[in-house]
Amino acid sequence: MNRLKTAVGQLQLANPIMPASGTFTEDLADVFDLGILGAHVLKTFTPEIRSGNPTPRVCDLTGGMMNAIGIPSKGLDYFLHHTLPFWARYDVPLVVSISAHSYDAFARLAAAVSVPGVAAIEANISCPNIEADGRAFAVRADTTGQVVTQLRAATDLPLWVKLSPNTGEPVEVAQAAEAAGADALVVANTLLGMAIDINTRQPRLGNVMGGISGPAIKPVALRMTYQAATATRIPVIGCGGIVTVADVVEFLIAGATAVQVGTATFQSPGTMQRLLAGLDDWLDAHGVSSVNDLRGTVMIPDATVPVLT
């Protein structure tokens, strides 16, 4: 399956399929061989112990789900002494997702997890449900640049920056992350939303608002992937609503180097295994020699719109 090999910067992946942070747990090892994945992206954790948001934390939606988990975390020490040893058994790049409330805390945590066994850091600067009214570092270019600058100074590991769809300046944010030293962009996190129970007239989430994920947000994530890929020179990892092999291929054509699968794993734990086998079959059926031959091949009729070369 050499044709599935790809690279996110200097990080070599056996294939472009990996989990989205927050949807990947040790329990999946009972479902399929986790060693087949391109990378392991762990659930975001914070330096301090957190209990997360009040319940209810999840509700179903047409075309997906909405959550306001609030990043419950067992903290740095638990990660180093319990989580990291479990994943060391796999010969798969380990990507550690971190989050913090301040620039300094982000930098300190990045430095602390820059240890043997960690292949890359994914900086979750975009989670919409642990910040007031959905505000996060990634909604503005200036705050994105500031936090990535400090993260870059704190670690020599490859730095992936997870962006937010809750911004009115996606291109500027992507470019700010690149300019500050990001090695790759993960596009994108959940879309901020709200749902109300019409019988009780109360919000369906204890945190009132939460992040929408699943097929409903795929067009937004795909658009942002295309924008980020055309506006920057660093790899883009597409994330949002990926369920089928066609979804994977679509993100690659839009400019993604790899993809992350999230909500679909909740619905069917073997989704990533299915997508990996199906992607190889799709390449064979369409006479494509490598997943890299698909990247950025979207054909835009209007020549004034930038197209990847």
Secondary structure by P-SEA (a helix, b strand, c coil): cccccccccccccccccccccccccccccccccccccccccccccccccccccccccccccccccccccccccccaaaaaccccccccccccbbbbbbbbccaaaaaaaaaaaccccccbbbbcccccccccccccccccaaaaaaaaaaaaaacccbbbbbbbcccccaaaaaaaaaaaccccccccccccccccccccccccccccbbbbbcccaaaaaaaaaaaaaaaccbbbbbbcccccaaaaaaaaaacccccccccccccccaaaaaaaaaaaaaaaaaccccccccccccccccccccccc
